[in-house]
Amino acid sequence: MHRRMFFGVLIAGIAAPAFGAMAQERLERRESRLDAERCERLEHEEHELRERLEHEHDRADRERIEHRLNELRQERERCRR
């Protein structure tokens, strides 16, 4: 009977099972892919909001859209780091 060493990887405060460096690499690649997908969604949402802003005439709606655009720009700044 073979025994494997059991390692815990801390993810957002939760210990998750992993087996060595290969599991850590897979986890890092997955997190990187998820980050890239999130950044892509943010970019897409920002583009859509800019288009909506061009056609919006109501002042309150324009302010709401501009506020969300500022939030998106701040979130996307984290993507560039």
MITIKOL-433427 format. One record per residue: x, z, y of N, C-alpha, C, O, CB in turn. Coordinates in steps of 0.1 Angstrom, whole numbers. Each point is the difference from the previous one (the first is absolute). Glycine has a CB too. Example, Ala and Ser with C-alpha at 12.3 -4.5 7.8 and 13.67 -1.06 7.14 Angstrom:
<rec><n_east>132</n_east><n_up>78</n_up><n_north>-57</n_north><ca_east>-9</ca_east><ca_up>0</ca_up><ca_north>12</ca_north><c_east>9</c_east><c_up>0</c_up><c_north>12</c_north><o_east>10</o_east><o_up>7</o_up><o_north>0</o_north><cb_east>-29</cb_east><cb_up>5</cb_up><cb_north>-12</cb_north></rec>
<rec><n_east>15</n_east><n_up>-19</n_up><n_north>23</n_north><ca_east>9</ca_east><ca_up>0</ca_up><ca_north>11</ca_north><c_east>-8</c_east><c_up>8</c_up><c_north>11</c_north><o_east>5</o_east><o_up>1</o_up><o_north>11</o_north><cb_east>7</cb_east><cb_up>-23</cb_up><cb_north>-17</cb_north></rec>
***
This chain:
<rec><n_east>8</n_east><n_up>0</n_up><n_north>-12</n_north><ca_east>-8</ca_east><ca_up>0</ca_up><ca_north>12</ca_north><c_east>9</c_east><c_up>0</c_up><c_north>12</c_north><o_east>9</o_east><o_up>8</o_up><o_north>2</o_north><cb_east>-28</cb_east><cb_up>4</cb_up><cb_north>-14</cb_north></rec>
<rec><n_east>17</n_east><n_up>-22</n_up><n_north>21</n_north><ca_east>7</ca_east><ca_up>0</ca_up><ca_north>13</ca_north><c_east>-7</c_east><c_up>7</c_up><c_north>11</c_north><o_east>-12</o_east><o_up>1</o_up><o_north>1</o_north><cb_east>21</cb_east><cb_up>-23</cb_up><cb_north>-8</cb_north></rec>
<rec><n_east>-1</n_east><n_up>28</n_up><n_north>15</n_north><ca_east>-5</ca_east><ca_up>8</ca_up><ca_north>12</ca_north><c_east>4</c_east><c_up>-8</c_up><c_north>12</c_north><o_east>12</o_east><o_up>-4</o_up><o_north>1</o_north><cb_east>-12</cb_east><cb_up>26</cb_up><cb_north>-13</cb_north></rec>
<rec><n_east>-9</n_east><n_up>-22</n_up><n_north>22</n_north><ca_east>4</ca_east><ca_up>-6</ca_up><ca_north>13</ca_north><c_east>0</c_east><c_up>11</c_up><c_north>10</c_north><o_east>-8</o_east><o_up>10</o_up><o_north>-1</o_north><cb_east>-3</cb_east><cb_up>-32</cb_up><cb_north>-5</cb_north></rec>
<rec><n_east>19</n_east><n_up>21</n_up><n_north>15</n_north><ca_east>1</ca_east><ca_up>9</ca_up><ca_north>11</ca_north><c_east>-12</c_east><c_up>-2</c_up><c_north>9</c_north><o_east>-3</o_east><o_up>-12</o_up><o_north>4</o_north><cb_east>28</cb_east><cb_up>13</cb_up><cb_north>-5</cb_north></rec>
<rec><n_east>-32</n_east><n_up>9</n_up><n_north>5</n_north><ca_east>-12</ca_east><ca_up>-1</ca_up><ca_north>9</ca_north><c_east>4</c_east><c_up>4</c_up><c_north>14</c_north><o_east>6</o_east><o_up>11</o_up><o_north>2</o_north><cb_east>-21</cb_east><cb_up>-6</cb_up><cb_north>-21</cb_north></rec>
<rec><n_east>13</n_east><n_up>-14</n_up><n_north>28</n_north><ca_east>3</ca_east><ca_up>3</ca_up><ca_north>14</ca_north><c_east>-13</c_east><c_up>-1</c_up><c_north>8</c_north><o_east>-9</o_east><o_up>-7</o_up><o_north>-3</o_north><cb_east>32</cb_east><cb_up>-2</cb_up><cb_north>1</cb_north></rec>
<rec><n_east>-24</n_east><n_up>17</n_up><n_north>13</n_north><ca_east>-11</ca_east><ca_up>0</ca_up><ca_north>9</ca_north><c_east>4</c_east><c_up>-7</c_up><c_north>13</c_north><o_east>10</o_east><o_up>3</o_up><o_north>5</o_north><cb_east>-20</cb_east><cb_up>18</cb_up><cb_north>-15</cb_north></rec>
<rec><n_east>1</n_east><n_up>-30</n_up><n_north>15</n_north><ca_east>3</ca_east><ca_up>-6</ca_up><ca_north>12</ca_north><c_east>-11</c_east><c_up>5</c_up><c_north>10</c_north><o_east>-12</o_east><o_up>-1</o_up><o_north>-3</o_north><cb_east>22</cb_east><cb_up>-20</cb_up><cb_north>-8</cb_north></rec>
<rec><n_east>-5</n_east><n_up>26</n_up><n_north>22</n_north><ca_east>-10</ca_east><ca_up>5</ca_up><ca_north>10</ca_north><c_east>-6</c_east><c_up>-11</c_up><c_north>8</c_north><o_east>7</o_east><o_up>-7</o_up><o_north>7</o_north><cb_east>6</cb_east><cb_up>28</cb_up><cb_north>-6</cb_north></rec>
<rec><n_east>-26</n_east><n_up>-22</n_up><n_north>-2</n_north><ca_east>-7</ca_east><ca_up>-11</ca_up><ca_north>8</ca_north><c_east>-11</c_east><c_up>8</c_up><c_north>8</c_north><o_east>-10</o_east><o_up>5</o_up><o_north>-6</o_north><cb_east>15</cb_east><cb_up>-24</cb_up><cb_north>-11</cb_north></rec>
<rec><n_east>-4</n_east><n_up>19</n_up><n_north>30</n_north><ca_east>-10</ca_east><ca_up>6</ca_up><ca_north>9</ca_north><c_east>-4</c_east><c_up>14</c_up><c_north>-5</c_north><o_east>-11</o_east><o_up>3</o_up><o_north>0</o_north><cb_east>3</cb_east><cb_up>-26</cb_up><cb_north>6</cb_north></rec>
<rec><n_east>18</n_east><n_up>31</n_up><n_north>-10</n_north><ca_east>-2</ca_east><ca_up>13</ca_up><ca_north>-4</ca_north><c_east>-5</c_east><c_up>2</c_up><c_north>-14</c_north><o_east>-3</o_east><o_up>11</o_up><o_north>-4</o_north><cb_east>-2</cb_east><cb_up>-7</cb_up><cb_north>27</cb_north></rec>
<rec><n_east>4</n_east><n_up>-15</n_up><n_north>-31</n_north><ca_east>-4</ca_east><ca_up>1</ca_up><ca_north>-14</ca_north><c_east>11</c_east><c_up>-4</c_up><c_north>-9</c_north><o_east>6</o_east><o_up>-10</o_up><o_north>2</o_north><cb_east>-30</cb_east><cb_up>5</cb_up><cb_north>5</cb_north></rec>
<rec><n_east>27</n_east><n_up>13</n_up><n_north>-17</n_north><ca_east>10</ca_east><ca_up>-4</ca_up><ca_north>-10</ca_north><c_east>-6</c_east><c_up>-10</c_up><c_north>-10</c_north><o_east>-10</o_east><o_up>3</o_up><o_north>-6</o_north><cb_east>21</cb_east><cb_up>20</cb_up><cb_north>8</cb_north></rec>
<rec><n_east>-4</n_east><n_up>-34</n_up><n_north>-2</n_north><ca_east>-5</ca_east><ca_up>-11</ca_up><ca_north>-10</ca_north><c_east>11</c_east><c_up>-2</c_up><c_north>-10</c_north><o_east>12</o_east><o_up>0</o_up><o_north>3</o_north><cb_east>-26</cb_east><cb_up>-11</cb_up><cb_north>15</cb_north></rec>
<rec><n_east>10</n_east><n_up>8</n_up><n_north>-30</n_north><ca_east>10</ca_east><ca_up>-2</ca_up><ca_north>-11</ca_north><c_east>8</c_east><c_up>-13</c_up><c_north>2</c_north><o_east>-6</o_east><o_up>-10</o_up><o_north>5</o_north><cb_east>-8</cb_east><cb_up>23</cb_up><cb_north>-20</cb_north></rec>
<rec><n_east>26</n_east><n_up>-13</n_up><n_north>12</n_north><ca_east>9</ca_east><ca_up>-12</ca_up><ca_north>1</ca_north><c_east>11</c_east><c_up>1</c_up><c_north>-10</c_north><o_east>3</o_east><o_up>11</o_up><o_north>-4</o_north><cb_east>-9</cb_east><cb_up>-15</cb_up><cb_north>28</cb_north></rec>
<rec><n_east>11</n_east><n_up>-7</n_up><n_north>-29</n_north><ca_east>11</ca_east><ca_up>0</ca_up><ca_north>-9</ca_north><c_east>12</c_east><c_up>-7</c_up><c_north>5</c_north><o_east>2</o_east><o_up>-12</o_up><o_north>-2</o_north><cb_east>-18</cb_east><cb_up>13</cb_up><cb_north>-17</cb_north></rec>
<rec><n_east>24</n_east><n_up>6</n_up><n_north>27</n_north><ca_east>13</ca_east><ca_up>-5</ca_up><ca_north>4</ca_north><c_east>-1</c_east><c_up>-9</c_up><c_north>12</c_north><o_east>-10</o_east><o_up>-1</o_up><o_north>7</o_north><cb_east>17</cb_east><cb_up>3</cb_up><cb_north>-29</cb_north></rec>
<rec><n_east>5</n_east><n_up>-9</n_up><n_north>25</n_north><ca_east>2</ca_east><ca_up>-8</ca_up><ca_north>11</ca_north><c_east>-9</c_east><c_up>-13</c_up><c_north>0</c_north><o_east>-4</o_east><o_up>-4</o_up><o_north>11</o_north><cb_east>27</cb_east><cb_up>13</cb_up><cb_north>-10</cb_north></rec>
<rec><n_east>-26</n_east><n_up>-14</n_up><n_north>-12</n_north><ca_east>-8</ca_east><ca_up>-12</ca_up><ca_north>-1</ca_north><c_east>-14</c_east><c_up>3</c_up><c_north>5</c_north><o_east>-6</o_east><o_up>-9</o_up><o_north>7</o_north><cb_east>19</cb_east><cb_up>0</cb_up><cb_north>-27</cb_north></rec>
<rec><n_east>-19</n_east><n_up>20</n_up><n_north>17</n_north><ca_east>-13</ca_east><ca_up>4</ca_up><ca_north>5</ca_north><c_east>0</c_east><c_up>1</c_up><c_north>15</c_north><o_east>-9</o_east><o_up>-3</o_up><o_north>7</o_north><cb_east>4</cb_east><cb_up>14</cb_up><cb_north>-29</cb_north></rec>
<rec><n_east>16</n_east><n_up>-5</n_up><n_north>27</n_north><ca_east>1</ca_east><ca_up>2</ca_up><ca_north>14</ca_north><c_east>1</c_east><c_up>-13</c_up><c_north>7</c_north><o_east>-6</o_east><o_up>-2</o_up><o_north>11</o_north><cb_east>18</cb_east><cb_up>24</cb_up><cb_north>-15</cb_north></rec>
<rec><n_east>-5</n_east><n_up>-32</n_up><n_north>-1</n_north><ca_east>1</ca_east><ca_up>-13</ca_up><ca_north>6</ca_north><c_east>-13</c_east><c_up>-7</c_up><c_north>0</c_north><o_east>-4</o_east><o_up>-6</o_up><o_north>10</o_north><cb_east>27</cb_east><cb_up>5</cb_up><cb_north>-18</cb_north></rec>
<rec><n_east>-31</n_east><n_up>2</n_up><n_north>-3</n_north><ca_east>-13</ca_east><ca_up>-6</ca_up><ca_north>-1</ca_north><c_east>-9</c_east><c_up>6</c_up><c_north>11</c_north><o_east>-8</o_east><o_up>-7</o_up><o_north>6</o_north><cb_east>11</cb_east><cb_up>3</cb_up><cb_north>-31</cb_north></rec>
<rec><n_east>-2</n_east><n_up>17</n_up><n_north>26</n_north><ca_east>-8</ca_east><ca_up>7</ca_up><ca_north>10</ca_north><c_east>3</c_east><c_up>-4</c_up><c_north>14</c_north><o_east>-9</o_east><o_up>-3</o_up><o_north>8</o_north><cb_east>8</cb_east><cb_up>23</cb_up><cb_north>-23</cb_north></rec>
<rec><n_east>14</n_east><n_up>-22</n_up><n_north>18</n_north><ca_east>4</ca_east><ca_up>-4</ca_up><ca_north>13</ca_north><c_east>-4</c_east><c_up>-14</c_up><c_north>3</c_north><o_east>-4</o_east><o_up>-4</o_up><o_north>11</o_north><cb_east>24</cb_east><cb_up>19</cb_up><cb_north>-12</cb_north></rec>
<rec><n_east>-19</n_east><n_up>-24</n_up><n_north>-9</n_north><ca_east>-4</ca_east><ca_up>-14</ca_up><ca_north>2</ca_north><c_east>-15</c_east><c_up>-1</c_up><c_north>2</c_north><o_east>-5</o_east><o_up>-7</o_up><o_north>9</o_north><cb_east>23</cb_east><cb_up>-1</cb_up><cb_north>-24</cb_north></rec>
<rec><n_east>-26</n_east><n_up>17</n_up><n_north>8</n_north><ca_east>-15</ca_east><ca_up>0</ca_up><ca_north>2</ca_north><c_east>-3</c_east><c_up>5</c_up><c_north>14</c_north><o_east>-9</o_east><o_up>-6</o_up><o_north>6</o_north><cb_east>6</cb_east><cb_up>10</cb_up><cb_north>-31</cb_north></rec>
<rec><n_east>10</n_east><n_up>7</n_up><n_north>29</n_north><ca_east>-3</ca_east><ca_up>5</ca_up><ca_north>14</ca_north><c_east>4</c_east><c_up>-11</c_up><c_north>10</c_north><o_east>-7</o_east><o_up>-1</o_up><o_north>10</o_north><cb_east>11</cb_east><cb_up>25</cb_up><cb_north>-18</cb_north></rec>
<rec><n_east>7</n_east><n_up>-31</n_up><n_north>6</n_north><ca_east>4</ca_east><ca_up>-10</ca_up><ca_north>10</ca_north><c_east>-11</c_east><c_up>-11</c_up><c_north>0</c_north><o_east>-3</o_east><o_up>-5</o_up><o_north>11</o_north><cb_east>28</cb_east><cb_up>10</cb_up><cb_north>-15</cb_north></rec>
<rec><n_east>-30</n_east><n_up>-9</n_up><n_north>-7</n_north><ca_east>-10</ca_east><ca_up>-11</ca_up><ca_north>-1</ca_north><c_east>-12</c_east><c_up>5</c_up><c_north>7</c_north><o_east>-7</o_east><o_up>-8</o_up><o_north>7</o_north><cb_east>16</cb_east><cb_up>-1</cb_up><cb_north>-29</cb_north></rec>
<rec><n_east>-14</n_east><n_up>21</n_up><n_north>20</n_north><ca_east>-12</ca_east><ca_up>6</ca_up><ca_north>6</ca_north><c_east>2</c_east><c_up>0</c_up><c_north>15</c_north><o_east>-9</o_east><o_up>-2</o_up><o_north>8</o_north><cb_east>4</cb_east><cb_up>15</cb_up><cb_north>-29</cb_north></rec>
<rec><n_east>17</n_east><n_up>-9</n_up><n_north>26</n_north><ca_east>3</ca_east><ca_up>1</ca_up><ca_north>14</ca_north><c_east>-1</c_east><c_up>-14</c_up><c_north>6</c_north><o_east>-6</o_east><o_up>-2</o_up><o_north>11</o_north><cb_east>21</cb_east><cb_up>22</cb_up><cb_north>-14</cb_north></rec>
<rec><n_east>-9</n_east><n_up>-30</n_up><n_north>-4</n_north><ca_east>-1</ca_east><ca_up>-14</ca_up><ca_north>5</ca_north><c_east>-14</c_east><c_up>-5</c_up><c_north>1</c_north><o_east>-4</o_east><o_up>-7</o_up><o_north>10</o_north><cb_east>27</cb_east><cb_up>3</cb_up><cb_north>-20</cb_north></rec>
<rec><n_east>-31</n_east><n_up>7</n_up><n_north>0</n_north><ca_east>-14</ca_east><ca_up>-4</ca_up><ca_north>0</ca_north><c_east>-8</c_east><c_up>7</c_up><c_north>11</c_north><o_east>-8</o_east><o_up>-7</o_up><o_north>7</o_north><cb_east>9</cb_east><cb_up>3</cb_up><cb_north>-32</cb_north></rec>
<rec><n_east>2</n_east><n_up>16</n_up><n_north>27</n_north><ca_east>-7</ca_east><ca_up>8</ca_up><ca_north>11</ca_north><c_east>4</c_east><c_up>-6</c_up><c_north>14</c_north><o_east>-9</o_east><o_up>-2</o_up><o_north>8</o_north><cb_east>9</cb_east><cb_up>23</cb_up><cb_north>-22</cb_north></rec>
<rec><n_east>13</n_east><n_up>-25</n_up><n_north>16</n_north><ca_east>4</ca_east><ca_up>-5</ca_up><ca_north>12</ca_north><c_east>-6</c_east><c_up>-14</c_up><c_north>2</c_north><o_east>-4</o_east><o_up>-4</o_up><o_north>12</o_north><cb_east>25</cb_east><cb_up>16</cb_up><cb_north>-14</cb_north></rec>
<rec><n_east>-23</n_east><n_up>-20</n_up><n_north>-8</n_north><ca_east>-6</ca_east><ca_up>-13</ca_up><ca_north>1</ca_north><c_east>-15</c_east><c_up>2</c_up><c_north>4</c_north><o_east>-5</o_east><o_up>-8</o_up><o_north>8</o_north><cb_east>21</cb_east><cb_up>-1</cb_up><cb_north>-26</cb_north></rec>
<rec><n_east>-23</n_east><n_up>19</n_up><n_north>12</n_north><ca_east>-14</ca_east><ca_up>2</ca_up><ca_north>4</ca_north><c_east>-1</c_east><c_up>4</c_up><c_north>14</c_north><o_east>-9</o_east><o_up>-4</o_up><o_north>7</o_north><cb_east>4</cb_east><cb_up>11</cb_up><cb_north>-30</cb_north></rec>
<rec><n_east>14</n_east><n_up>1</n_up><n_north>28</n_north><ca_east>0</ca_east><ca_up>4</ca_up><ca_north>14</ca_north><c_east>2</c_east><c_up>-12</c_up><c_north>9</c_north><o_east>-7</o_east><o_up>-1</o_up><o_north>10</o_north><cb_east>16</cb_east><cb_up>24</cb_up><cb_north>-16</cb_north></rec>
<rec><n_east>0</n_east><n_up>-31</n_up><n_north>2</n_north><ca_east>3</ca_east><ca_up>-12</ca_up><ca_north>8</ca_north><c_east>-13</c_east><c_up>-9</c_up><c_north>1</c_north><o_east>-3</o_east><o_up>-5</o_up><o_north>10</o_north><cb_east>28</cb_east><cb_up>6</cb_up><cb_north>-16</cb_north></rec>
<rec><n_east>-31</n_east><n_up>-3</n_up><n_north>-5</n_north><ca_east>-12</ca_east><ca_up>-8</ca_up><ca_north>-1</ca_north><c_east>-11</c_east><c_up>6</c_up><c_north>8</c_north><o_east>-7</o_east><o_up>-7</o_up><o_north>8</o_north><cb_east>13</cb_east><cb_up>0</cb_up><cb_north>-31</cb_north></rec>
<rec><n_east>-8</n_east><n_up>21</n_up><n_north>23</n_north><ca_east>-10</ca_east><ca_up>6</ca_up><ca_north>8</ca_north><c_east>3</c_east><c_up>-1</c_up><c_north>14</c_north><o_east>-10</o_east><o_up>-2</o_up><o_north>9</o_north><cb_east>6</cb_east><cb_up>18</cb_up><cb_north>-27</cb_north></rec>
<rec><n_east>16</n_east><n_up>-15</n_up><n_north>22</n_north><ca_east>4</ca_east><ca_up>-1</ca_up><ca_north>14</ca_north><c_east>-3</c_east><c_up>-14</c_up><c_north>5</c_north><o_east>-5</o_east><o_up>-2</o_up><o_north>11</o_north><cb_east>23</cb_east><cb_up>19</cb_up><cb_north>-14</cb_north></rec>
<rec><n_east>-15</n_east><n_up>-27</n_up><n_north>-5</n_north><ca_east>-3</ca_east><ca_up>-14</ca_up><ca_north>4</ca_north><c_east>-16</c_east><c_up>-2</c_up><c_north>2</c_north><o_east>-4</o_east><o_up>-6</o_up><o_north>10</o_north><cb_east>25</cb_east><cb_up>-2</cb_up><cb_north>-23</cb_north></rec>
<rec><n_east>-29</n_east><n_up>13</n_up><n_north>4</n_north><ca_east>-14</ca_east><ca_up>-1</ca_up><ca_north>1</ca_north><c_east>-5</c_east><c_up>7</c_up><c_north>13</c_north><o_east>-9</o_east><o_up>-5</o_up><o_north>6</o_north><cb_east>7</cb_east><cb_up>4</cb_up><cb_north>-31</cb_north></rec>
<rec><n_east>7</n_east><n_up>13</n_up><n_north>27</n_north><ca_east>-4</ca_east><ca_up>7</ca_up><ca_north>12</ca_north><c_east>3</c_east><c_up>-7</c_up><c_north>13</c_north><o_east>-7</o_east><o_up>0</o_up><o_north>10</o_north><cb_east>10</cb_east><cb_up>21</cb_up><cb_north>-23</cb_north></rec>
<rec><n_east>9</n_east><n_up>-27</n_up><n_north>14</n_north><ca_east>4</ca_east><ca_up>-8</ca_up><ca_north>11</ca_north><c_east>-10</c_east><c_up>-11</c_up><c_north>3</c_north><o_east>-3</o_east><o_up>-3</o_up><o_north>11</o_north><cb_east>27</cb_east><cb_up>9</cb_up><cb_north>-15</cb_north></rec>
<rec><n_east>-28</n_east><n_up>-13</n_up><n_north>-7</n_north><ca_east>-10</ca_east><ca_up>-11</ca_up><ca_north>1</ca_north><c_east>-13</c_east><c_up>5</c_up><c_north>5</c_north><o_east>-6</o_east><o_up>-6</o_up><o_north>9</o_north><cb_east>17</cb_east><cb_up>-6</cb_up><cb_north>-27</cb_north></rec>
<rec><n_east>-16</n_east><n_up>24</n_up><n_north>13</n_north><ca_east>-12</ca_east><ca_up>6</ca_up><ca_north>4</ca_north><c_east>0</c_east><c_up>3</c_up><c_north>15</c_north><o_east>-9</o_east><o_up>-1</o_up><o_north>7</o_north><cb_east>5</cb_east><cb_up>10</cb_up><cb_north>-30</cb_north></rec>
<rec><n_east>16</n_east><n_up>-3</n_up><n_north>27</n_north><ca_east>2</ca_east><ca_up>4</ca_up><ca_north>14</ca_north><c_east>-2</c_east><c_up>-12</c_up><c_north>10</c_north><o_east>-5</o_east><o_up>2</o_up><o_north>11</o_north><cb_east>20</cb_east><cb_up>17</cb_up><cb_north>-19</cb_north></rec>
<rec><n_east>-10</n_east><n_up>-30</n_up><n_north>4</n_north><ca_east>-1</ca_east><ca_up>-12</ca_up><ca_north>8</ca_north><c_east>-15</c_east><c_up>-4</c_up><c_north>3</c_north><o_east>-3</o_east><o_up>-5</o_up><o_north>11</o_north><cb_east>25</cb_east><cb_up>-3</cb_up><cb_north>-21</cb_north></rec>
<rec><n_east>-31</n_east><n_up>11</n_up><n_north>1</n_north><ca_east>-14</ca_east><ca_up>-4</ca_up><ca_north>1</ca_north><c_east>-9</c_east><c_up>11</c_up><c_north>4</c_north><o_east>-12</o_east><o_up>-2</o_up><o_north>2</o_north><cb_east>17</cb_east><cb_up>-15</cb_up><cb_north>-19</cb_north></rec>
<rec><n_east>0</n_east><n_up>29</n_up><n_north>18</n_north><ca_east>-9</ca_east><ca_up>12</ca_up><ca_north>3</ca_north><c_east>-1</c_east><c_up>1</c_up><c_north>15</c_north><o_east>9</o_east><o_up>0</o_up><o_north>7</o_north><cb_east>-1</cb_east><cb_up>12</cb_up><cb_north>-28</cb_north></rec>
<rec><n_east>-21</n_east><n_up>-10</n_up><n_north>25</n_north><ca_east>-3</ca_east><ca_up>1</ca_up><ca_north>14</ca_north><c_east>-4</c_east><c_up>15</c_up><c_north>4</c_north><o_east>2</o_east><o_up>4</o_up><o_north>11</o_north><cb_east>-9</cb_east><cb_up>-28</cb_up><cb_north>-11</cb_north></rec>
<rec><n_east>2</n_east><n_up>31</n_up><n_north>-10</n_north><ca_east>-4</ca_east><ca_up>14</ca_up><ca_north>3</ca_north><c_east>12</c_east><c_up>9</c_up><c_north>2</c_north><o_east>9</o_east><o_up>0</o_up><o_north>-8</o_north><cb_east>-30</cb_east><cb_up>-4</cb_up><cb_north>-6</cb_north></rec>
<rec><n_east>21</n_east><n_up>11</n_up><n_north>26</n_north><ca_east>12</ca_east><ca_up>8</ca_up><ca_north>3</ca_north><c_east>3</c_east><c_up>11</c_up><c_north>-10</c_north><o_east>11</o_east><o_up>2</o_up><o_north>-3</o_north><cb_east>-17</cb_east><cb_up>-7</cb_up><cb_north>27</cb_north></rec>
<rec><n_east>-5</n_east><n_up>12</n_up><n_north>-29</n_north><ca_east>2</ca_east><ca_up>11</ca_up><ca_north>-9</ca_north><c_east>6</c_east><c_up>-6</c_up><c_north>-13</c_north><o_east>9</o_east><o_up>7</o_up><o_north>-6</o_north><cb_east>-28</cb_east><cb_up>6</cb_up><cb_north>16</cb_north></rec>
<rec><n_east>14</n_east><n_up>-24</n_up><n_north>-15</n_north><ca_east>5</ca_east><ca_up>-6</ca_up><ca_north>-12</ca_north><c_east>15</c_east><c_up>-4</c_up><c_north>2</c_north><o_east>8</o_east><o_up>1</o_up><o_north>-9</o_north><cb_east>-31</cb_east><cb_up>-9</cb_up><cb_north>2</cb_north></rec>
<rec><n_east>26</n_east><n_up>2</n_up><n_north>18</n_north><ca_east>14</ca_east><ca_up>-4</ca_up><ca_north>3</ca_north><c_east>9</c_east><c_up>11</c_up><c_north>0</c_north><o_east>11</o_east><o_up>0</o_up><o_north>-6</o_north><cb_east>-20</cb_east><cb_up>-18</cb_up><cb_north>20</cb_north></rec>
<rec><n_east>5</n_east><n_up>30</n_up><n_north>-8</n_north><ca_east>8</ca_east><ca_up>12</ca_up><ca_north>0</ca_north><c_east>3</c_east><c_up>5</c_up><c_north>-14</c_north><o_east>11</o_east><o_up>4</o_up><o_north>-3</o_north><cb_east>-20</cb_east><cb_up>1</cb_up><cb_north>26</cb_north></rec>
<rec><n_east>-2</n_east><n_up>-5</n_up><n_north>-31</n_north><ca_east>1</ca_east><ca_up>4</ca_up><ca_north>-14</ca_north><c_east>10</c_east><c_up>-9</c_up><c_north>-8</c_north><o_east>8</o_east><o_up>5</o_up><o_north>-7</o_north><cb_east>-32</cb_east><cb_up>5</cb_up><cb_north>8</cb_north></rec>
<rec><n_east>23</n_east><n_up>-23</n_up><n_north>1</n_north><ca_east>9</ca_east><ca_up>-9</ca_up><ca_north>-7</ca_north><c_east>14</c_east><c_up>2</c_up><c_north>5</c_north><o_east>9</o_east><o_up>0</o_up><o_north>-8</o_north><cb_east>-28</cb_east><cb_up>-17</cb_up><cb_north>5</cb_north></rec>
<rec><n_east>21</n_east><n_up>18</n_up><n_north>16</n_north><ca_east>13</ca_east><ca_up>2</ca_up><ca_north>5</ca_north><c_east>7</c_east><c_up>13</c_up><c_north>-5</c_north><o_east>11</o_east><o_up>1</o_up><o_north>-3</o_north><cb_east>-18</cb_east><cb_up>-13</cb_up><cb_north>24</cb_north></rec>
<rec><n_east>-2</n_east><n_up>23</n_up><n_north>-22</n_north><ca_east>5</ca_east><ca_up>12</ca_up><ca_north>-6</ca_north><c_east>5</c_east><c_up>-2</c_up><c_north>-14</c_north><o_east>11</o_east><o_up>5</o_up><o_north>-4</o_north><cb_east>-27</cb_east><cb_up>8</cb_up><cb_north>19</cb_north></rec>
<rec><n_east>8</n_east><n_up>-20</n_up><n_north>-23</n_north><ca_east>4</ca_east><ca_up>-2</ca_up><ca_north>-14</ca_north><c_east>12</c_east><c_up>-9</c_up><c_north>-1</c_north><o_east>9</o_east><o_up>2</o_up><o_north>-9</o_north><cb_east>-33</cb_east><cb_up>0</cb_up><cb_north>2</cb_north></rec>
<rec><n_east>25</n_east><n_up>-12</n_up><n_north>16</n_north><ca_east>12</ca_east><ca_up>-8</ca_up><ca_north>0</ca_north><c_east>13</c_east><c_up>8</c_up><c_north>3</c_north><o_east>10</o_east><o_up>-2</o_up><o_north>-6</o_north><cb_east>-24</cb_east><cb_up>-17</cb_up><cb_north>14</cb_north></rec>
<rec><n_east>13</n_east><n_up>29</n_up><n_north>1</n_north><ca_east>11</ca_east><ca_up>8</ca_up><ca_north>3</ca_north><c_east>4</c_east><c_up>9</c_up><c_north>-12</c_north><o_east>12</o_east><o_up>2</o_up><o_north>-3</o_north><cb_east>-19</cb_east><cb_up>-1</cb_up><cb_north>27</cb_north></rec>
<rec><n_east>-3</n_east><n_up>4</n_up><n_north>-31</n_north><ca_east>2</ca_east><ca_up>7</ca_up><ca_north>-12</ca_north><c_east>7</c_east><c_up>-8</c_up><c_north>-11</c_north><o_east>10</o_east><o_up>4</o_up><o_north>-6</o_north><cb_east>-30</cb_east><cb_up>10</cb_up><cb_north>11</cb_north></rec>
<rec><n_east>16</n_east><n_up>-26</n_up><n_north>-7</n_north><ca_east>6</ca_east><ca_up>-10</ca_up><ca_north>-9</ca_north><c_east>14</c_east><c_up>-3</c_up><c_north>3</c_north><o_east>9</o_east><o_up>0</o_up><o_north>-9</o_north><cb_east>-32</cb_east><cb_up>-10</cb_up><cb_north>5</cb_north></rec>
<rec><n_east>26</n_east><n_up>8</n_up><n_north>17</n_north><ca_east>13</ca_east><ca_up>-3</ca_up><ca_north>4</ca_north><c_east>10</c_east><c_up>12</c_up><c_north>-3</c_north><o_east>11</o_east><o_up>-2</o_up><o_north>-5</o_north><cb_east>-20</cb_east><cb_up>-13</cb_up><cb_north>23</cb_north></rec>
<rec><n_east>4</n_east><n_up>27</n_up><n_north>-16</n_north><ca_east>8</ca_east><ca_up>12</ca_up><ca_north>-3</ca_north><c_east>3</c_east><c_up>0</c_up><c_north>-15</c_north><o_east>11</o_east><o_up>3</o_up><o_north>-5</o_north><cb_east>-21</cb_east><cb_up>9</cb_up><cb_north>25</cb_north></rec>
<rec><n_east>-1</n_east><n_up>-14</n_up><n_north>-28</n_north><ca_east>2</ca_east><ca_up>0</ca_up><ca_north>-15</ca_north><c_east>9</c_east><c_up>-11</c_up><c_north>-4</c_north><o_east>9</o_east><o_up>3</o_up><o_north>-9</o_north><cb_east>-32</cb_east><cb_up>7</cb_up><cb_north>6</cb_north></rec>
<rec><n_east>22</n_east><n_up>-21</n_up><n_north>9</n_north><ca_east>9</ca_east><ca_up>-11</ca_up><ca_north>-4</ca_north><c_east>15</c_east><c_up>2</c_up><c_north>4</c_north><o_east>9</o_east><o_up>-5</o_up><o_north>-7</o_north><cb_east>-28</cb_east><cb_up>-11</cb_up><cb_north>9</cb_north></rec>
<rec><n_east>21</n_east><n_up>24</n_up><n_north>8</n_north><ca_east>14</ca_east><ca_up>4</ca_up><ca_north>4</ca_north><c_east>7</c_east><c_up>7</c_up><c_north>-12</c_north><o_east>11</o_east><o_up>-2</o_up><o_north>-2</o_north><cb_east>-18</cb_east><cb_up>3</cb_up><cb_north>27</cb_north></rec>
<rec><n_east>-1</n_east><n_up>7</n_up><n_north>-32</n_north><ca_east>6</ca_east><ca_up>7</ca_up><ca_north>-11</ca_north><c_east>3</c_east><c_up>-10</c_up><c_north>-11</c_north><o_east>9</o_east><o_up>3</o_up><o_north>-8</o_north><cb_east>-22</cb_east><cb_up>18</cb_up><cb_north>13</cb_north></rec>
<rec><n_east>7</n_east><n_up>-32</n_up><n_north>-6</n_north><ca_east>3</ca_east><ca_up>-10</ca_up><ca_north>-10</ca_north><c_east>13</c_east><c_up>-7</c_up><c_north>3</c_north><o_east>7</o_east><o_up>-4</o_up><o_north>-10</o_north><cb_east>-31</cb_east><cb_up>0</cb_up><cb_north>7</cb_north></rec>
<rec><n_east>28</n_east><n_up>4</n_up><n_north>15</n_north><ca_east>12</ca_east><ca_up>-7</ca_up><ca_north>4</ca_north><c_east>13</c_east><c_up>8</c_up><c_north>-2</c_north><o_east>11</o_east><o_up>-5</o_up><o_north>0</o_north><cb_east>-24</cb_east><cb_up>-8</cb_up><cb_north>16</cb_north></rec>
<rec><n_east>11</n_east><n_up>26</n_up><n_north>-19</n_north><ca_east>11</ca_east><ca_up>9</ca_up><ca_north>-2</ca_north><c_east>6</c_east><c_up>-1</c_up><c_north>-14</c_north><o_east>10</o_east><o_up>7</o_up><o_north>-3</o_north><cb_east>-19</cb_east><cb_up>8</cb_up><cb_north>21</cb_north></rec>
***
